[in-house]
Amino acid sequence: MSRPLEGVRVLDLSRLLPGPFASMVLADLGASVDKLEDPRAGDYARVSPPIIDGEGALFQHLNRGKRAITLDLKEPQGPSTFLRLIRHYDVLIESFRPGVMSRLGVGYEDLKAVNPALIYCAITGYGQTGELASRAGHDAGYLARAGVLSMTGPADGAPALSGALMADIGGGSLYGVIGILAALRQRDASGEGQMVDIAMCEGAAQLGIFNHTASLGEGYRGAGQDLLSGGIAPYQNYSTSDGRAVSLAALEPKFWMTFCSAVGLPADLEALHPGPHQVEWKRRVAEIIARRTIAEWIEFAKAHDCCLEPILTPEETRHSPPHTDRGSWMKVSTHRGGQMHQLRCPLGGPEQPSPAPARGAHTDEILQEAGLDASEIDALRTSNTVA
C-alpha cells in the first residue's frame, strides 16, 4: 500500500531532537526526507551516547528512512547552491535561532522568491517574534516558562523534572508535523506555501491545559495538591515491597470502590477530593501497596479493574503489553550492518525503514537531482562547500 505522504519532498536542516523527530514522522508516513548537515560538525546527535554500531542510538532512531547531504551555507557558494536545491522541495524544516537563515541569505523570503509553494517550518524555543525570540533554551526551560513545570510535585519543594521531553516533542515536533500537514492541505487549495512558526514553549503550554483552565477559577490548588499532581490518594504512585512502584489512577468512583473492596479499605468517596484528609488516605494506601511485590500487583490488576498499573522501565516496555501486542518496537538495521531496537511510528510506517544514513552519503545524488553536473559538484567539493 502507498503511504499518505508519498511524493512530498522534505529538506531538514535541524539537529538533535525536535526537528529530526518531526521529519522522522513525515518519513514514516511516506515523505522523502533529505537531511542536510554542514561538512564539519554535522548533527551532534551522531556522537551522543549511547553509541550503537559506531553511531549515536538517538541519531539512528530519529533519522531512519532519510537520505543525507552535506552543504556549508557559510562558504561563498553555499547559499546559491541551496537556492538551486530548494526549488525541488515541498517542505523545509529548520531549528536555528530566528534571523540566522536570513543572515545567510536563505531566509523564508529568499526561499519564497524561488519556490513560492514552499512550506517553511521553523521550530524554536520561543518563536520568531517577541522578547524571548533569540533566547537559548532547553526542554525544562520551555516547560518552566509554559507554566507546566510548576504543575508537578512535590508540594513542599522544587518541581520534579520530567523524564519525557514534553516541550521538545509534544510542543515542538508534533505541532510542527501538524502545522506542516495543515499547510500542505491549504496549499492544495491555493497553490501557495507559507511559514509555519512553531514555538516549543507555546506548544508546551497546551500540555497543561487541564490545570491552566482550572487556574482560571478556584479549581487549581497547586503542584502536589491538585487532583492530577498527587493531591489525592487514588491518583498517586506507590512503592511496592520489592523496591519497585505502581501507579494507581482510580479517579472515577467505580474504580476507587473496586480497589477499596479488593484490598479491604472502606469505599469512602471523600478520598477522591483534595484536602487535609488526604494525608491519612495516602498513608493507608501506601501501607497496603507496600505489602506486595510489583509482580503480585500485576496479577492483582488482572483480576480487579481499578486502573492500577506497574511503573515499567524503558527496557521492560520492549517485553510487556501493550507494546508486545501492538508491535510498538521493531529491529532496524544500521548503515554499518548491525541492528538496534526502535519505536515504530504509532500511525504506521514501513516494516523495515532504511537505516539512518552516513553523513553526506547521498550528496552527489541529491545535487544531481537539483540539476548540478559533475563539474559543479567537484567545484563545490574543492571549495569545501560539500564533503
SERO-4910 file (N, C-alpha, C, O; in steps of 0.05 Angstrom, whole numbers):
BEGIN
 pado doro    nc1    nc2    nc3   cac1   cac2   cac3    cc1    cc2    cc3    oc1    oc2    oc3
  Met    A     17    -24      0      0      0      0     17     25      0     38     26     13
  Ser    A      8     45    -15     22     71    -14     18     84     13     -3     79     26
  Arg    A     37    101     21     34    116     46     24    144     40     29    154     18
  Pro    A     11    157     59     -4    182     53     14    205     44      3    223     30
  Leu    A     39    206     51     56    229     43     75    223     21     94    238     16
  Glu    A     71    201      7     88    195    -16     86    217    -37     65    227    -43
  Gly    A    110    225    -47    111    247    -66    118    274    -54    125    293    -68
  Val    A    116    276    -27    123    301    -13    153    300     -7    163    281      5
  Arg    A    168    321    -15    196    322    -11    203    342     12    193    365     12
  Val    A    219    333     31    225    349     55    256    352     57    271    333     54
  Leu    A    265    377     62    293    382     68    295    391     97    283    410    105
  Asp    A    310    376    112    312    381    141    340    390    148    360    376    145
  Leu    A    341    415    158    367    427    166    371    425    196    392    434    206
  Ser    A    352    414    211    353    415    240    372    394    252    380    375    238
  Arg    A    378    397    277    396    378    291    383    369    317    362    378    325
  Leu    A    396    350    329    388    339    355    360    327    354    356    307    341
  Leu    A    340    338    369    315    323    372    290    335    359    278    321    343
  Pro    A    281    360    365    254    367    356    249    366    326    230    354    317
  Gly    A    267    379    310    264    378    281    267    350    270    250    342    254
  Pro    A    288    336    277    291    308    266    268    290    274    261    272    258
  Phe    A    256    293    298    233    277    305    210    283    286    196    265    277
  Ala    A    206    309    281    184    316    263    188    304    235    169    293    223
  Ser    A    212    306    224    217    296    197    217    265    197    211    253    176
  Met    A    224    253    220    221    224    222    192    215    219    187    195    204
  Val    A    174    229    232    145    223    229    137    226    200    122    209    189
  Leu    A    146    247    187    138    252    159    150    230    141    136    220    123
  Ala    A    174    221    147    187    199    132    171    173    136    167    158    117
  Asp    A    164    168    161    149    143    167    122    143    152    112    122    144
  Leu    A    111    167    147     86    169    132     89    170    102     70    174     87
  Gly    A    114    167     93    119    165     64    133    187     51    139    185     27
  Ala    A    138    210     65    152    232     52    181    224     47    193    208     61
  Ser    A    192    236     26    221    233     20    236    255     35    232    279     29
  Val    A    252    248     55    265    267     72    295    266     68    308    245     69
  Asp    A    307    290     62    336    293     59    346    309     82    336    331     88
  Lys    A    366    299     96    378    312    119    403    327    110    422    315    100
  Leu    A    403    354    115    426    370    107    443    377    132    432    387    152
  Glu    A    469    371    130    488    377    152    511    392    141    517    390    117
  Asp    A    525    408    158    549    420    148    571    400    146    570    379    160
  Pro    A    592    404    130    612    383    125    630    378    149    645    358    148
  Arg    A    629    395    169    648    391    192    634    378    216    637    354    219
  Ala    A    620    393    232    609    382    256    585    364    251    583    342    264
  Gly    A    568    372    233    544    356    228    525    356    252    527    374    269
  Asp    A    507    337    253    488    335    275    502    323    299    513    301    298
  Tyr    A    501    337    322    515    328    346    504    302    356    518    287    370
  Ala    A    480    295    349    468    270    358    483    246    347    481    224    358
  Arg    A    498    250    325    513    227    314    534    216    334    540    192    334
  Val    A    544    233    352    564    225    370    555    225    399    571    222    418
  Ser    A    529    228    403    518    228    430    512    200    440    499    184    426
  Pro    A    523    193    464    518    165    474    489    161    482    475    180    487
  Pro    A    480    136    482    496    112    477    502    108    448    486    114    430
  Ile    A    526     97    443    535     91    415    528     62    409    536     44    423
  Ile    A    514     58    387    508     31    377    519     28    349    513     44    331
  Asp    A    536      8    345    548      3    319    562     28    309    560     35    285
  Gly    A    576     43    326    592     65    318    579     92    316    591    112    308
  Glu    A    553     94    322    539    119    320    517    122    341    507    102    352
  Gly    A    510    147    348    491    152    369    464    138    364    453    140    342
  Ala    A    454    125    384    429    110    382    405    129    375    388    123    359
  Leu    A    405    152    389    384    171    384    384    181    355    363    183    342
  Phe    A    408    187    345    410    196    317    399    175    298    384    182    280
  Gln    A    407    150    303    398    129    285    368    125    285    355    120    265
  His    A    356    129    309    327    126    311    313    149    297    295    144    281
  Leu    A    322    174    301    308    197    290    312    201    260    296    214    247
  Asn    A    333    189    249    339    194    221    337    170    203    348    169    181
  Arg    A    322    150    212    317    127    195    300    136    171    285    156    172
  Gly    A    303    122    149    287    128    126    294    153    111    278    162     95
  Lys    A    317    166    117    324    191    105    349    188     88    364    169     91
  Arg    A    354    207     70    379    210     56    395    232     69    384    248     85
  Ala    A    421    234     63    438    254     76    455    269     55    466    258     36
  Ile    A    456    296     59    472    313     42    488    332     60    478    340     81
  Thr    A    513    338     52    528    359     66    529    384     48    532    383     24
  Leu    A    527    407     61    529    433     48    535    454     68    520    457     88
  Asp    A    556    469     64    563    491     83    552    517     73    562    529     53
  Leu    A    532    527     87    519    552     79    536    577     85    530    598     76
  Lys    A    558    573    100    575    596    106    597    599     85    611    620     84
  Glu    A    601    579     67    620    582     45    608    599     23    583    599     20
  Pro    A    624    613      7    613    631    -13    593    618    -32    573    631    -40
  Gln    A    597    593    -39    579    580    -58    555    566    -45    538    555    -58
  Gly    A    555    566    -18    535    551     -4    506    562     -8    489    547    -16
  Pro    A    501    588     -4    474    599     -7    463    596    -35    440    588    -39
  Ser    A    480    601    -56    470    599    -83    463    570    -90    444    565   -104
  Thr    A    479    551    -80    474    523    -84    448    515    -70    432    500    -81
  Phe    A    444    526    -46    420    520    -31    395    530    -46    374    516    -46
  Leu    A    397    553    -58    374    564    -72    367    547    -97    344    545   -105
  Arg    A    387    534   -108    381    515   -130    368    490   -119    350    479   -132
  Leu    A    377    481    -96    365    457    -84    336    461    -77    320    444    -83
  Ile    A    330    483    -64    304    486    -51    281    487    -71    258    483    -64
  Arg    A    287    492    -96    266    492   -117    252    465   -119    230    464   -129
  His    A    265    444   -110    256    417   -114    242    405    -89    236    381    -89
  Tyr    A    237    422    -69    226    412    -44    198    425    -38    193    447    -47
  Asp    A    182    409    -24    156    419    -15    158    431     13    143    450     19
  Val    A    176    420     30    177    428     58    206    432     66    223    416     59
  Leu    A    211    453     82    237    457     95    232    458    125    214    471    134
  Ile    A    250    445    140    249    446    169    276    456    179    297    446    171
  Glu    A    275    476    197    300    486    209    295    493    238    272    498    246
  Ser    A    316    494    254    313    500    283    335    519    293    342    519    316
  Phe    A    345    536    274    364    556    283    350    579    298    325    581    297
  Arg    A    365    595    312    353    618    324    342    637    303    353    638    281
  Pro    A    321    652    309    309    670    290    330    689    278    346    700    292
  Gly    A    329    692    252    348    710    238    372    697    226    384    709    208
  Val    A    380    673    235    404    660    225    402    655    195    420    661    180
  Met    A    380    643    187    377    636    158    377    661    141    388    661    119
  Ser    A    364    682    150    363    706    134    390    719    131    397    729    110
  Arg    A    406    718    152    433    729    151    451    714    131    470    725    119
  Leu    A    444    688    127    459    672    108    448    675     79    460    665     60
  Gly    A    427    691     76    415    695     50    396    673     41    389    672     18
  Val    A    386    657     61    368    635     54    344    635     73    334    614     80
  Gly    A    336    659     82    312    660     99    287    655     83    287    649     59
  Tyr    A    264    656     97    239    649     85    233    666     60    225    655     39
  Glu    A    237    692     62    231    709     39    249    703     15    241    704     -8
  Asp    A    275    696     21    293    689      0    284    663    -14    285    662    -39
  Leu    A    276    644      1    268    618    -10    241    620    -24    236    608    -44
  Lys    A    223    636    -13    196    640    -25    199    652    -53    183    647    -70
  Ala    A    219    669    -57    223    682    -83    229    662   -105    223    666   -128
  Val    A    243    639    -98    250    619   -118    231    595   -117    230    579   -136
  Asn    A    216    592    -95    197    570    -92    172    579    -77    171    574    -52
  Pro    A    154    593    -90    130    604    -76    113    583    -62     97    589    -45
  Ala    A    115    558    -71     99    536    -59    111    524    -34    100    505    -22
  Leu    A    135    533    -27    150    521     -4    136    525     22    126    547     28
  Ile    A    135    504     38    125    506     66    150    506     84    165    486     84
  Tyr    A    155    528     98    179    532    114    171    530    143    156    547    154
  Cys    A    181    509    156    174    504    184    199    510    202    219    496    200
  Ala    A    196    530    219    218    537    238    209    529    266    188    538    276
  Ile    A    225    512    278    219    502    306    239    515    324    263    509    323
  Thr    A    230    533    342    248    546    361    235    546    389    212    538    392
  Gly    A    251    555    408    241    554    436    218    573    440    197    566    452
  Tyr    A    220    598    430    201    619    437    189    632    412    176    653    414
  Gly    A    193    620    389    180    631    364    197    652    351    218    660    361
  Gln    A    187    662    328    202    681    312    199    710    321    213    727    312
  Thr    A    180    715    339    175    742    348    174    743    379    171    722    392
  Gly    A    176    767    390    173    770    419    199    774    433    221    771    421
  Glu    A    198    782    458    221    790    474    241    767    477    265    772    479
  Leu    A    232    742    478    249    720    483    257    705    458    269    683    460
  Ala    A    251    715    435    255    700    410    283    690    406    287    668    396
  Ser    A    303    706    413    331    698    409    344    684    433    368    678    432
  Arg    A    328    678    453    339    667    478    344    637    474    328    623    462
  Ala    A    367    628    485    374    599    484    356    585    505    346    596    524
  Gly    A    353    559    501    337    544    520    338    514    514    348    505    494
  His    A    326    499    533    323    470    531    295    463    542    281    480    551
  Asp    A    289    438    540    262    428    547    252    439    574    230    449    576
  Ala    A    268    436    595    260    443    622    253    473    623    234    481    637
  Gly    A    269    490    610    264    518    610    238    525    596    223    543    604
  Tyr    A    232    512    574    207    517    559    183    509    576    163    522    577
  Leu    A    186    486    590    164    477    608    161    496    631    138    501    640
  Ala    A    183    507    641    182    527    663    166    552    654    149    561    668
  Arg    A    173    563    631    160    587    621    131    581    613    114    599    612
  Ala    A    125    556    606     98    549    597     79    545    621     55    541    617
  Gly    A     90    545    645     73    540    669     68    511    674     55    504    694
  Val    A     80    494    657     75    465    660     93    453    682     84    435    696
  Leu    A    118    462    684    136    450    704    126    455    732    129    438    750
  Ser    A    113    478    737    102    484    763     79    465    771     71    465    794
  Met    A     69    450    752     46    433    758     54    406    770     37    391    779
  Thr    A     80    400    769     89    374    780     98    378    809    108    400    816
  Gly    A     95    357    825    102    359    854    131    357    859    147    356    840
  Pro    A    139    356    884    122    354    908    111    382    916    120    402    905
  Ala    A     93    381    935     80    406    944    100    423    960     97    448    961
  Asp    A    119    411    973    137    425    992    165    428    981    184    431    997
  Gly    A    169    428    955    196    432    944    195    440    915    174    445    903
  Ala    A    219    441    903    221    448    874    208    426    857    210    403    865
  Pro    A    195    433    835    182    413    818    202    392    808    225    398    803
  Ala    A    192    368    805    208    346    794    211    350    764    193    359    750
  Leu    A    235    344    753    239    345    724    224    322    711    221    300    722
  Ser    A    214    327    687    200    307    672    221    289    658    240    299    647
  Gly    A    216    263    659    234    244    645    228    244    615    245    235    599
  Ala    A    205    254    607    198    256    579    202    285    569    196    303    584
  Leu    A    212    288    545    218    315    534    192    326    522    188    326    498
  Met    A    175    336    540    148    344    532    148    369    514    132    370    495
  Ala    A    165    388    520    166    412    503    179    406    476    168    415    455
  Asp    A    201    392    476    215    386    451    196    371    432    194    378    409
  Ile    A    184    349    442    168    332    424    139    340    423    128    345    402
  Gly    A    126    343    447     98    350    447     93    378    438     74    383    423
  Gly    A    110    397    447    106    425    440    119    433    414    111    453    402
  Gly    A    140    418    406    155    425    382    150    407    358    138    414    338
  Ser    A    160    382    361    159    363    339    131    358    329    125    360    305
  Leu    A    113    351    347     86    343    338     69    366    328     54    363    309
  Tyr    A     72    390    341     59    413    330     71    421    303     57    432    286
  Gly    A     97    416    300    110    421    274     97    403    252     91    413    230
  Val    A     94    377    258     81    359    239     53    368    233     45    369    209
  Ile    A     38    375    253     10    385    249     10    410    231     -7    412    213
  Gly    A     28    428    237     29    453    221     36    448    192     25    460    174
  Ile    A     55    430    188     63    423    160     40    410    145     35    416    122
  Leu    A     27    391    158      4    377    145    -18    396    138    -30    395    117
  Ala    A    -24    415    157    -44    435    152    -36    453    129    -53    460    112
  Ala    A    -11    461    128     -1    478    106     -2    464     79     -8    476     59
  Leu    A      5    438     79      3    422     54    -26    422     44    -32    424     20
  Arg    A    -45    418     63    -73    417     56    -82    444     44    -97    445     25
  Gln    A    -73    466     57    -81    492     47    -68    498     20    -80    511      3
  Arg    A    -44    488     16    -30    492    -10    -45    477    -32    -45    486    -55
  Asp    A    -57    455    -26    -73    440    -46    -95    458    -57   -101    456    -81
  Ala    A   -106    476    -41   -127    493    -49   -117    519    -62   -129    529    -82
  Ser    A    -95    530    -51    -86    557    -60    -62    556    -79    -57    574    -94
  Gly    A    -46    534    -77    -21    533    -92      2    547    -79     24    547    -90
  Glu    A     -3    560    -57     18    576    -44     28    563    -18     13    550     -4
  Gly    A     54    566    -13     66    557     11     62    577     34     48    597     30
  Gln    A     75    572     56     73    590     79     94    584     99    107    563     99
  Met    A     98    603    118    115    600    141    100    587    164     78    596    170
  Val    A    111    566    175     99    553    199    118    559    222    140    547    224
  Asp    A    109    576    240    125    586    263    118    570    288     97    574    299
  Ile    A    135    551    296    130    534    319    147    543    343    171    543    341
  Ala    A    134    550    365    148    557    390    143    535    410    121    529    417
  Met    A    165    521    418    162    498    436    149    506    462    134    491    473
  Cys    A    155    530    472    144    539    498    113    542    495     98    534    512
  Glu    A    105    554    472     77    558    467     62    531    464     40    528    475
  Gly    A     75    513    450     62    486    447     61    471    473     42    457    478
  Ala    A     82    474    489     83    460    515     61    470    534     50    454    549
  Ala    A     54    495    532     32    505    549      6    490    544    -10    486    563
  Gln    A      2    481    520    -22    465    513    -23    439    529    -45    429    535
  Leu    A      0    428    536      1    403    550    -10    406    579    -18    386    592
  Gly    A    -10    430    589    -20    435    616    -48    446    616    -56    460    635
  Ile    A    -63    441    595    -90    453    592   -109    448    615   -125    464    622
  Phe    A   -106    424    627   -124    417    649   -121    436    673   -140    447    683
  Asn    A    -95    441    680    -90    459    703    -91    488    695    -98    505    711
  His    A    -84    494    670    -87    522    661   -116    531    663   -122    553    673
  Thr    A   -134    515    654   -162    522    655   -173    522    684   -189    539    692
  Ala    A   -162    503    700   -170    502    729   -162    528    743   -176    537    761
  Ser    A   -139    539    735   -128    563    749   -145    588    742   -141    608    756
  Leu    A   -162    586    723   -179    609    716   -201    613    738   -212    635    740
  Gly    A   -207    592    753   -226    594    774   -213    586    801   -191    595    807
  Glu    A   -227    570    816   -217    562    842   -210    532    843   -208    520    864
  Gly    A   -207    520    819   -204    491    818   -175    482    819   -170    458    819
  Tyr    A   -155    500    820   -127    492    819   -114    498    846   -114    521    855
  Arg    A   -104    478    859    -92    481    886    -62    484    885    -50    494    904
  Gly    A    -49    475    863    -20    476    862     -7    449    860    -20    428    866
  Ala    A     18    448    853     33    423    850     32    406    875     35    417    897
  Gly    A     27    381    872     27    362    894      1    363    910     -3    347    928
  Gln    A    -17    382    904    -42    385    918    -66    383    900    -89    379    909
  Asp    A    -61    385    874    -83    385    855    -91    356    849    -76    337    855
  Leu    A   -114    353    837   -125    327    832   -107    308    817   -105    284    823
  Leu    A    -92    319    796    -76    302    779    -46    304    784    -30    294    768
  Ser    A    -38    318    805     -9    321    810     -1    310    838     19    318    849
  Gly    A    -17    292    848    -10    280    874    -27    289    897    -20    284    920
  Gly    A    -48    303    892    -64    314    913    -84    295    926    -95    301    947
  Ile    A    -89    272    913   -108    252    925    -95    225    924    -80    218    907
  Ala    A   -102    209    944    -91    182    947    -99    163    924    -82    147    916
  Pro    A   -123    165    912   -129    147    890   -114    153    864   -115    136    845
  Tyr    A   -100    175    862    -85    182    838    -57    188    847    -49    211    851
  Gln    A    -41    167    849    -15    170    862      3    147    854     -7    125    847
  Asn    A     29    151    857     48    129    853     57    119    880     61    134    899
  Tyr    A     60     92    883     66     80    908     88     59    905     91     46    885
  Ser    A    105     56    926    126     37    927    116      9    935     99      7    952
  Thr    A    127    -11    922    120    -39    929    140    -51    948    160    -38    955
  Ser    A    135    -75    957    152    -88    977    180    -94    966    198    -97    982
  Asp    A    183    -96    940    209   -103    928    223    -79    917    241    -82    900
  Gly    A    216    -55    925    230    -31    917    222    -21    889    235     -3    879
  Arg    A    201    -32    878    190    -22    853    167     -2    859    164      6    881
  Ala    A    151      4    838    129     22    843    106     16    824    110      5    802
  Val    A     82     24    832     59     21    815     45     48    814     48     65    832
  Ser    A     29     52    793     13     76    790    -17     69    795    -28     52    781
  Leu    A    -29     82    814    -58     79    819    -71    104    808    -64    127    815
  Ala    A    -90    100    790   -104    123    777   -134    119    778   -148    122    758
  Ala    A   -144    112    802   -172    106    805   -188    132    810   -199    136    832
  Leu    A   -190    149    790   -203    175    792   -233    173    795   -246    187    810
  Glu    A   -245    154    779   -274    152    780   -283    135    804   -269    117    812
  Pro    A   -306    141    815   -316    126    838   -316     96    834   -309     81    853
  Lys    A   -324     86    811   -326     57    807   -299     44    809   -297     21    820
  Phe    A   -278     57    800   -251     45    801   -240     46    830   -228     27    840
  Trp    A   -245     68    843   -236     71    871   -251     51    889   -239     38    907
  Met    A   -277     48    885   -292     29    901   -283      0    896   -282    -16    914
  Thr    A   -276     -6    871   -266    -33    864   -240    -38    879   -236    -60    891
  Phe    A   -222    -18    878   -196    -21    892   -200    -25    922   -189    -43    934
  Cys    A   -216     -8    934   -221     -9    963   -233    -36    971   -224    -48    990
  Ser    A   -252    -46    956   -265    -71    962   -245    -94    960   -245   -112    977
  Ala    A   -227    -93    941   -207   -115    937   -186   -115    958   -175   -137    964
  Val    A   -179    -92    970   -157    -91    990   -168    -87   1018   -152    -86   1037
  Gly    A   -194    -85   1022   -205    -83   1049   -206    -55   1060   -206    -52   1085
  Leu    A   -207    -35   1044   -210     -7   1053   -239      1   1051   -254     -9   1034
  Pro    A   -248     19   1069   -275     30   1066   -277     47   1041   -259     63   1036
  Ala    A   -298     43   1025   -301     58    999   -312     86   1004   -335     92    997
  Asp    A   -295    102   1016   -303    130   1022   -298    148    998   -274    151    991
  Leu    A   -318    160    986   -314    176    963   -302    203    969   -293    217    950
  Glu    A   -300    210    994   -285    235   1001   -256    233    994   -242    253    991
  Ala    A   -246    208    991   -218    204    984   -212    214    955   -189    217    948
  Leu    A   -233    219    940   -230    229    913   -228    259    911   -226    271    889
  His    A   -228    273    934   -228    302    934   -203    312    950   -198    301    972
  Pro    A   -188    331    939   -165    341    953   -172    354    980   -195    362    984
  Gly    A   -153    354    998   -158    367   1024   -140    355   1045   -125    336   1039
  Pro    A   -141    365   1069   -123    356   1091   -126    326   1098   -107    313   1107
  His    A   -150    315   1093   -155    287   1099   -138    269   1081   -137    245   1087
  Gln    A   -126    279   1060   -111    262   1042    -85    252   1055    -75    231   1046
  Val    A    -75    265   1074    -50    255   1088    -55    227   1099    -38    210   1095
  Glu    A    -77    223   1112    -84    197   1123    -90    177   1102    -82    154   1103
  Trp    A   -105    185   1081   -111    167   1059    -86    157   1045    -84    134   1038
  Lys    A    -68    175   1040    -43    168   1026    -27    148   1043    -15    129   1033
  Arg    A    -27    153   1070    -12    135   1088    -24    107   1087     -9     87   1086
  Arg    A    -50    105   1087    -64     79   1088    -59     64   1062    -54     40   1062
  Val    A    -62     78   1039    -58     64   1013    -29     56   1010    -23     35   1000
  Ala    A    -10     74   1018     18     67   1015     25     43   1032     41     26   1023
  Glu    A     13     40   1055     18     17   1072      8     -9   1059     21    -30   1060
  Ile    A    -15     -7   1046    -26    -31   1032     -9    -39   1008     -3    -62   1004
  Ile    A     -1    -19    992     15    -25    968     42    -37    975     52    -54    961
  Ala    A     53    -28    998     79    -37   1006     80    -66   1016    101    -77   1022
  Arg    A     56    -78   1018     55   -106   1028     60   -127   1006     65   -150   1012
  Arg    A     59   -118    980     62   -137    958     84   -128    939     91   -105    938
  Thr    A     94   -148    923    114   -142    903    100   -130    878     76   -131    875
  Ile    A    116   -120    860    104   -110    835     91   -132    819     71   -128    807
  Ala    A    103   -156    820     92   -178    805     64   -186    817     46   -192    802
  Glu    A     62   -184    843     36   -191    855     15   -170    848     -8   -176    845
  Trp    A     24   -144    846      4   -123    839     -4   -126    810    -26   -119    802
  Ile    A     14   -135    793      7   -140    765    -15   -161    763    -34   -158    748
  Glu    A    -12   -182    779    -33   -203    780    -59   -192    792    -81   -198    783
  Phe    A    -56   -175    812    -80   -163    824    -95   -146    804   -120   -148    802
  Ala    A    -81   -131    787    -94   -114    767   -108   -130    745   -127   -120    733
  Lys    A    -99   -154    741   -112   -171    721   -140   -179    731   -158   -183    716
  Ala    A   -142   -182    757   -167   -192    769   -186   -169    777   -210   -174    781
  His    A   -175   -145    781   -191   -123    791   -188    -98    773   -166    -88    770
  Asp    A   -209    -90    760   -209    -68    741   -210    -41    757   -231    -30    762
  Cys    A   -186    -31    764   -185     -8    782   -163     12    773   -156     29    789
  Cys    A   -153     11    748   -134     30    738   -108     29    754    -97     50    761
  Leu    A    -98      6    760    -72      3    774    -53    -10    754    -59    -31    743
  Glu    A    -30      2    750    -10     -8    730     18     -8    742     24      9    758
  Pro    A     35    -26    733     63    -26    741     78     -3    728     72      4    705
  Ile    A     96     10    742    113     30    730    137     16    719    155      7    733
  Leu    A    138     14    692    158     -2    678    182     15    671    180     40    668
  Thr    A    205      2    669    229     16    659    228     16    628    212      1    616
  Pro    A    244     33    615    244     32    586    250      5    575    238     -4    555
  Glu    A    269    -10    587    276    -36    577    253    -56    579    249    -72    561
  Glu    A    238    -54    601    215    -72    605    193    -68    585    178    -87    578
  Thr    A    190    -44    574    168    -40    555    171    -57    530    151    -64    517
  Arg    A    196    -63    523    200    -79    498    190   -108    501    186   -122    481
  His    A    184   -116    526    176   -144    530    149   -146    544    142   -167    554
  Ser    A    134   -124    545    110   -123    560     87   -112    543     91    -96    525
  Pro    A     62   -121    550     39   -109    536     35    -80    547     43    -75    569
  Pro    A     23    -63    531     11    -67    505     31    -67    482     23    -71    459
  His    A     56    -61    488     76    -58    467     81    -83    451     85    -83    427
  Thr    A     82   -106    465     86   -131    451     61   -138    434     64   -149    412
  Asp    A     38   -132    444     13   -138    429     11   -122    404      1   -132    383
  Arg    A     19    -97    405     15    -79    383     40    -75    366     40    -59    346
  Gly    A     62    -89    373     86    -86    357     99    -59    358    108    -48    338
  Ser    A     99    -47    382    109    -20    385    139    -18    379    148      3    370
  Trp    A    153    -39    384    182    -39    379    189    -56    354    176    -76    349
  Met    A    210    -47    340    219    -63    317    250    -62    316    262    -44    329
  Lys    A    262    -80    302    290    -80    298    297    -68    271    286    -76    251
  Val    A    314    -48    271    322    -33    247    352    -36    243    367    -35    262
  Ser    A    360    -40    218    388    -43    211    402    -16    213    390      5    209
  Thr    A    428    -17    219    445      7    218    459      7    190    460    -13    177
  His    A    470     30    183    483     31    157    509     16    157    522     13    136
  Arg    A    518      7    180    542     -9    182    536    -39    183    555    -55    184
  Gly    A    511    -46    182    503    -74    181    494    -86    207    486   -109    208
  Gly    A    494    -70    229    484    -80    254    454    -77    256    440    -71    237
  Gln    A    444    -80    281    415    -76    286    411    -62    312    428    -64    330
  Met    A    388    -48    315    381    -36    340    351    -35    342    336    -34    322
  His    A    341    -34    367    312    -31    372    304     -2    368    318     16    376
  Gln    A    281      2    355    269     28    352    239     27    356    227      6    351
  Leu    A    228     49    365    199     50    368    186     55    341    194     72    325
  Arg    A    166     39    335    151     43    310    133     67    312    123     73    333
  Cys    A    129     81    290    110    104    289     82     94    295     73     75    282
  Pro    A     68    106    315     41     97    322     21     99    299      1     86    299
  Leu    A     28    116    279     10    119    256     16    100    233      2    101    213
  Gly    A     35     82    237     42     64    216     68     72    203     80     93    211
  Gly    A     77     57    184    102     62    171    113     37    159    101     16    161
  Pro    A    137     38    147    148     14    135    156     -7    155    164      0    178
  Glu    A    153    -32    148    161    -54    166    191    -53    171    200    -60    194
  Gln    A    207    -45    152    236    -43    155    246    -18    142    254    -19    118
  Pro    A    245      5    156    255     30    144    285     28    138    299     13    150
  Ser    A    294     44    118    323     44    113    337     56    136    326     73    151
  Pro    A    362     48    141    377     58    165    384     88    162    385     99    140
  Ala    A    389    100    185    398    128    184    424    129    168    442    112    171
  Pro    A    427    149    151    449    149    132    475    159    144    475    174    164
  Ala    A    497    151    133    523    163    139    522    192    130    508    199    112
  Arg    A    538    209    143    538    238    137    546    242    108    567    233     99
  Gly    A    529    256     93    535    262     65    533    239     46    542    241     23
  Ala    A    521    217     54    521    193     37    507    197     10    514    183     -9
  His    A    489    216      9    474    219    -16    478    247    -29    462    256    -44
  Thr    A    500    260    -21    505    287    -30    504    290    -61    489    306    -72
  Asp    A    520    273    -75    521    275   -104    494    270   -116    485    284   -135
  Glu    A    480    249   -106    454    242   -117    434    265   -114    419    271   -133
  Ile    A    434    278    -91    414    299    -86    421    324   -103    403    337   -114
  Leu    A    447    330   -105    455    353   -121    449    348   -151    441    367   -165
  Gln    A    453    324   -160    447    318   -188    417    321   -194    409    330   -215
  Glu    A    400    313   -174    371    316   -177    364    346   -180    343    352   -192
  Ala    A    380    363   -167    375    392   -169    386    405   -194    384    429   -198
  Gly    A    399    388   -211    408    398   -237    438    405   -238    447    415   -258
  Leu    A    453    400   -217    482    405   -218    496    382   -232    490    359   -228
  Asp    A    516    389   -249    531    369   -263    556    361   -248    562    373   -227
  Ala    A    570    342   -258    594    331   -243    615    352   -238    627    353   -217
  Ser    A    619    370   -258    640    391   -254    632    411   -232    649    420   -217
  Glu    A    607    417   -231    597    436   -210    600    423   -182    607    436   -163
  Ile    A    593    397   -181    596    383   -155    625    381   -147    632    384   -123
  Asp    A    643    376   -166    671    375   -160    681    402   -150    697    403   -131
  Ala    A    672    423   -162    680    450   -153    671    456   -125    685    468   -109
  Leu    A    646    447   -118    637    450    -90    653    434    -71    658    443    -48
  Arg    A    662    411    -79    679    394    -61    706    407    -58    718    407    -36
  Thr    A    718    418    -80    744    430    -78    744    454    -60    763    460    -46
  Ser    A    721    469    -59    719    493    -42    710    486    -14    705    505      2
  Asn    A    707    461     -8    698    451     18    669    459     25    661    460     48
  Thr    A    654    466      4    625    472      8    610    447     14    590    448     29
  Val    A    618    425      2    607    398      8    630    380     15    653    385      7
  Ala    A    623    358     28    645    339     35    642    314     16    658    296     19
***
